[in-house]
Amino acid sequence: MPDVDLFDFFRYALSTVVTIYASVVMFQSLWGWYVWLAGSDKYMTMLRRYVIVHGLRLRFTAFWGDCVICMLLCVAFSLFVYAHWQVDKLAIALRKDQPTQIHVSRIIQQH
């Protein structure tokens, strides 16, 4: 029987599916906005200018809360990835010809 970690398989499969899905949805949305704003009549030109002016008037202070939340989520994600790498290192260390009665802190200190 192959040695497959179901958590690793699930993590890689889920990250692949979510990345592809998010990319497709984002590009569809951007393409839809581009097609909608690319009109050449008078009202589309006014709307395009309106969107550009309001985009230029945005300030960081208006969205500081969302920016802070995004940064904190990135930090949390980085910590989870680091923790997962540490668990992988621990699993590799335990697979080597180590005695079965070994303390976890000793394995981490060796690497």
MARBA-3410 file (N, C-alpha, C, O; in Angstrom, 1 decimal):
111
0.8,-1.2,0.0,0.0,0.0,0.0,0.9,1.2,0.0,1.8,1.3,0.8 ~ 0.6,2.2,-0.9,1.5,3.4,-0.9,1.3,4.3,0.3,0.3,4.3,0.9 ~ 2.4,4.9,0.6,2.4,5.8,1.8,2.0,7.2,1.4,2.8,8.0,1.0 ~ 0.7,7.4,1.5,0.1,8.7,1.1,-0.6,9.4,2.3,-1.4,8.8,3.0 ~ -0.2,10.6,2.5,-0.8,11.4,3.6,-2.0,12.0,3.0,-1.9,12.9,2.1
-3.2,11.7,3.6,-4.4,12.2,3.0,-4.5,13.7,3.3,-5.1,14.4,2.5 ~ -4.0,14.2,4.4,-4.0,15.6,4.6,-3.3,16.4,3.6,-3.7,17.4,3.1 ~ -2.1,15.9,3.2,-1.3,16.6,2.2,-2.0,16.5,0.8,-2.1,17.5,0.1 ~ -2.6,15.4,0.5,-3.3,15.3,-0.7,-4.5,16.2,-0.8,-4.7,16.9,-1.8 ~ -5.3,16.3,0.3,-6.4,17.2,0.4,-5.9,18.6,0.3,-6.6,19.5,-0.4
-4.9,19.0,1.0,-4.4,20.4,1.0,-3.9,20.8,-0.4,-4.3,21.9,-0.9 ~ -3.2,19.9,-1.1,-2.7,20.3,-2.5,-3.9,20.3,-3.4,-4.0,21.2,-4.3 ~ -4.8,19.4,-3.3,-6.0,19.3,-4.2,-6.8,20.6,-4.0,-7.3,21.2,-5.0 ~ -7.1,20.9,-2.7,-8.0,22.0,-2.4,-7.3,23.3,-2.9,-8.0,24.2,-3.4 ~ -6.0,23.5,-2.6,-5.3,24.7,-3.1,-5.3,24.9,-4.6,-5.4,26.0,-5.1
-5.2,23.8,-5.3,-5.2,23.8,-6.7,-6.6,24.2,-7.3,-6.7,25.1,-8.1 ~ -7.6,23.6,-6.7,-9.0,23.9,-7.2,-9.4,25.3,-6.8,-9.9,26.0,-7.7 ~ -9.0,25.8,-5.6,-9.4,27.1,-5.2,-8.6,28.2,-6.0,-9.2,29.2,-6.4 ~ -7.4,27.9,-6.3,-6.6,28.9,-7.1,-7.1,29.0,-8.5,-7.3,30.1,-9.1 ~ -7.4,27.9,-9.1,-8.0,27.9,-10.5,-9.4,28.6,-10.5,-9.6,29.4,-11.4
-10.2,28.2,-9.5,-11.5,28.8,-9.5,-11.4,30.4,-9.3,-12.1,31.1,-9.9 ~ -10.6,30.8,-8.3,-10.5,32.2,-8.1,-9.9,33.0,-9.3,-10.4,34.1,-9.6 ~ -9.0,32.4,-10.0,-8.4,33.0,-11.2,-9.5,33.1,-12.3,-9.6,34.2,-12.9 ~ -10.2,32.1,-12.5,-11.2,32.1,-13.5,-12.3,33.1,-13.2,-12.7,33.9,-14.1 ~ -12.8,33.2,-12.0,-13.8,34.2,-11.6,-13.3,35.6,-11.7,-14.0,36.5,-12.2
-12.0,35.8,-11.3,-11.4,37.1,-11.4,-11.3,37.6,-12.9,-11.6,38.7,-13.2 ~ -10.8,36.7,-13.7,-10.6,37.1,-15.1,-11.9,37.3,-15.8,-12.1,38.1,-16.7 ~ -12.9,36.5,-15.5,-14.3,36.7,-16.1,-14.8,38.0,-15.6,-15.4,38.8,-16.5 ~ -14.7,38.4,-14.4,-15.1,39.7,-13.9,-14.4,40.8,-14.6,-15.0,41.8,-15.0 ~ -13.1,40.7,-14.7,-12.3,41.8,-15.3,-12.7,41.9,-16.8,-12.8,43.0,-17.3
-12.9,40.8,-17.5,-13.3,40.8,-18.9,-14.7,41.5,-19.0,-14.9,42.3,-20.0 ~ -15.6,41.1,-18.1,-16.9,41.7,-18.2,-16.9,43.2,-18.0,-17.6,44.0,-18.7 ~ -16.1,43.7,-17.0,-16.0,45.1,-16.8,-15.3,45.8,-18.0,-15.7,46.9,-18.4 ~ -14.3,45.2,-18.6,-13.6,45.7,-19.8,-14.6,45.9,-20.9,-14.7,46.9,-21.6 ~ -15.4,44.8,-21.2,-16.3,44.8,-22.3,-17.4,45.9,-22.1,-17.8,46.6,-23.0
-17.9,46.0,-20.8,-18.9,46.9,-20.5,-18.5,48.3,-20.6,-19.2,49.2,-21.1 ~ -17.2,48.6,-20.1,-16.7,50.0,-20.2,-16.1,50.4,-21.5,-15.7,51.5,-21.7 ~ -15.9,49.4,-22.4,-15.3,49.7,-23.7,-16.3,50.3,-24.7,-15.9,50.5,-25.9 ~ -17.5,50.5,-24.3,-18.5,51.1,-25.3,-18.1,52.5,-25.8,-17.3,53.2,-25.1 ~ -18.5,52.8,-26.9,-18.1,54.1,-27.5,-19.1,55.2,-27.5,-18.9,56.3,-28.0
-20.3,54.9,-27.0,-21.3,55.9,-27.0,-21.1,57.0,-25.9,-20.2,56.8,-25.1 ~ -21.8,58.0,-25.9,-21.6,59.2,-25.0,-21.7,58.8,-23.5,-20.9,59.2,-22.7 ~ -22.7,57.9,-23.2,-22.9,57.6,-21.8,-21.8,56.7,-21.2,-21.4,56.7,-20.1 ~ -21.3,55.8,-22.1,-20.2,54.9,-21.6,-18.9,55.7,-21.4,-18.2,55.4,-20.5 ~ -18.7,56.7,-22.3,-17.6,57.6,-22.1,-17.7,58.3,-20.7,-16.7,58.4,-20.0
-18.8,58.8,-20.4,-19.0,59.5,-19.2,-18.9,58.6,-18.0,-18.2,58.9,-17.0 ~ -19.4,57.4,-18.1,-19.3,56.4,-17.0,-17.8,56.0,-16.8,-17.4,55.8,-15.7 ~ -17.1,55.8,-17.9,-15.7,55.4,-17.9,-14.9,56.5,-17.1,-14.1,56.2,-16.3 ~ -15.1,57.8,-17.5,-14.5,58.9,-16.8,-14.8,58.9,-15.3,-14.0,59.2,-14.5 ~ -16.1,58.7,-15.0,-16.6,58.7,-13.6,-15.9,57.6,-12.8,-15.4,57.9,-11.7
-15.7,56.4,-13.4,-15.1,55.3,-12.7,-13.6,55.7,-12.5,-13.0,55.4,-11.4 ~ -12.9,56.2,-13.5,-11.5,56.6,-13.4,-11.3,57.7,-12.4,-10.4,57.6,-11.6 ~ -12.1,58.7,-12.3,-12.0,59.8,-11.4,-12.2,59.3,-10.0,-11.4,59.6,-9.1 ~ -13.2,58.4,-9.7,-13.4,57.9,-8.4,-12.3,56.9,-8.0,-12.0,56.8,-6.8 ~ -11.8,56.2,-8.9,-10.6,55.3,-8.6,-9.4,56.1,-8.2,-8.7,55.7,-7.3
-9.2,57.3,-8.8,-8.1,58.1,-8.5,-8.3,58.8,-7.1,-7.3,59.2,-6.5 ~ -9.5,59.0,-6.7,-9.8,59.8,-5.5,-9.8,58.8,-4.3,-9.9,59.3,-3.1 ~ -9.7,57.5,-4.5,-9.6,56.6,-3.3,-8.4,56.9,-2.5,-7.3,57.2,-3.0 ~ -8.6,56.8,-1.2,-7.5,57.0,-0.3,-7.4,55.8,0.6,-8.3,55.0,0.8 ~ -6.2,55.6,1.1,-5.9,54.4,1.9,-6.7,54.5,3.2,-7.1,53.4,3.7
-7.0,55.7,3.7,-7.7,55.8,5.0,-9.1,55.3,4.9,-9.7,54.8,5.9 ~ -9.7,55.3,3.7,-11.0,54.8,3.5,-11.1,53.3,3.6,-12.2,52.7,4.0 ~ -10.0,52.6,3.3,-10.0,51.1,3.3,-9.0,50.6,4.3,-8.6,49.4,4.1 ~ -8.5,51.3,5.3,-7.5,50.9,6.2,-7.9,49.6,6.9,-7.1,48.7,7.2 ~ -9.2,49.5,7.3,-9.7,48.3,8.0,-9.5,47.1,7.2,-9.1,46.0,7.7
-10.0,47.2,5.9,-9.9,46.0,5.1,-8.4,45.6,4.8,-8.1,44.5,4.7 ~ -7.6,46.6,4.6,-6.1,46.4,4.4,-5.5,45.7,5.6,-4.7,44.7,5.4 ~ -5.8,46.1,6.8,-5.3,45.5,8.0,-5.8,44.0,8.1,-5.0,43.2,8.4 ~ -7.0,43.8,7.8,-7.6,42.4,7.9,-6.8,41.6,6.8,-6.5,40.4,7.2 ~ -6.6,42.1,5.6,-5.9,41.3,4.6,-4.5,41.0,5.1,-4.0,39.8,4.9
-3.8,41.9,5.7,-2.5,41.7,6.1,-2.4,40.7,7.3,-1.6,39.8,7.3 ~ -3.4,40.8,8.2,-3.4,39.8,9.3,-3.7,38.4,8.8,-3.2,37.4,9.3 ~ -4.6,38.3,7.8,-4.9,37.0,7.2,-3.7,36.4,6.5,-3.4,35.2,6.5 ~ -2.9,37.3,5.8,-1.6,36.8,5.2,-0.6,36.3,6.2,0.0,35.3,6.0 ~ -0.6,37.0,7.4,0.3,36.6,8.5,-0.1,35.2,9.0,0.7,34.3,9.2
-1.4,35.1,9.2,-2.0,33.8,9.7,-1.7,32.7,8.8,-1.3,31.6,9.2 ~ -1.9,32.9,7.5,-1.6,31.9,6.5,-0.1,31.5,6.5,0.2,30.4,6.4 ~ 0.8,32.5,6.6,2.2,32.2,6.7,2.6,31.4,7.9,3.4,30.5,7.8 ~ 1.9,31.7,9.0,2.2,30.9,10.2,1.7,29.5,10.1,2.4,28.5,10.5 ~ 0.6,29.3,9.4,0.1,27.9,9.2,1.0,27.2,8.2,1.2,26.0,8.4
1.5,27.8,7.2,2.4,27.2,6.3,3.7,26.8,7.0,4.2,25.7,6.8 ~ 4.2,27.7,7.8,5.4,27.4,8.6,5.2,26.2,9.6,6.1,25.4,9.7 ~ 4.1,26.2,10.2,3.8,25.1,11.1,3.7,23.8,10.4,4.1,22.8,10.9 ~ 3.1,23.8,9.2,3.0,22.6,8.4,4.4,22.1,8.0,4.6,20.9,8.0 ~ 5.3,23.0,7.6,6.6,22.6,7.3,7.3,22.0,8.5,8.1,21.0,8.4
7.1,22.5,9.7,7.7,22.0,10.9,7.1,20.5,11.1,7.9,19.7,11.5 ~ 5.8,20.3,10.9,5.2,19.0,11.1,5.8,18.0,10.1,6.1,16.9,10.4 ~ 6.1,18.5,8.8,6.7,17.7,7.8,8.1,17.3,8.2,8.5,16.1,8.1 ~ 8.9,18.2,8.8,10.2,17.9,9.3,10.2,16.9,10.4,11.0,16.0,10.4 ~ 9.2,17.0,11.3,9.1,16.1,12.4,8.7,14.7,11.8,9.3,13.7,12.3
7.9,14.6,10.8,7.5,13.3,10.3,8.7,12.7,9.6,8.9,11.5,9.7 ~ 9.5,13.5,8.9,10.7,12.9,8.2,11.7,12.4,9.3,12.3,11.4,9.1 ~ 11.8,13.2,10.3,12.8,12.8,11.4,12.3,11.5,12.1,13.1,10.7,12.4 ~ 11.0,11.3,12.2,10.5,10.1,12.9,10.6,8.9,11.9,10.6,7.8,12.4 ~ 10.6,9.1,10.6,10.7,8.0,9.7,12.1,7.4,9.7,12.3,6.2,9.3
13.1,8.2,10.0,14.5,7.7,10.0,14.6,6.7,11.1,13.7,6.5,11.9 ~ 15.6,6.0,11.1,15.8,4.9,12.1,16.0,5.5,13.5,17.1,5.4,14.1 ~ 15.0,6.1,14.0,15.0,6.7,15.4,14.4,5.8,16.3,13.5,5.0,15.9 ~ 14.8,5.8,17.6,14.0,5.0,18.5,12.6,5.5,18.7,12.3,6.7,18.5 ~ 11.7,4.6,19.1,10.3,5.0,19.1,10.0,5.9,20.3,9.1,6.7,20.3
10.8,5.8,21.4,10.6,6.7,22.6,11.6,7.9,22.5,12.7,7.8,23.0 ~ 11.1,8.9,21.8,11.9,10.1,21.6,11.1,11.3,21.9,9.9,11.4,21.6 ~ 11.7,12.3,22.5,10.9,13.5,22.9,10.9,14.5,21.7,11.8,14.6,20.9 ~ 9.7,15.1,21.5,9.5,16.0,20.3,10.5,17.1,20.3,11.0,17.5,19.2 ~ 10.8,17.8,21.4,11.7,18.9,21.5,13.1,18.6,21.0,13.8,19.4,20.5
13.5,17.3,21.3,14.8,16.9,20.9,14.9,16.8,19.4,16.0,17.1,18.8 ~ 13.9,16.4,18.7,13.9,16.2,17.3,14.0,17.6,16.7,14.7,17.8,15.7 ~ 13.2,18.6,17.2,13.2,19.9,16.6,14.6,20.6,16.8,15.0,21.3,16.0 ~ 15.2,20.4,18.0,16.5,21.0,18.3,17.6,20.4,17.4,18.5,21.1,17.1 ~ 17.5,19.2,16.9,18.5,18.6,16.1,18.5,19.2,14.7,19.6,19.2,14.0
17.4,19.8,14.2,17.4,20.3,12.9,17.6,21.8,12.9,17.6,22.5,11.9
END
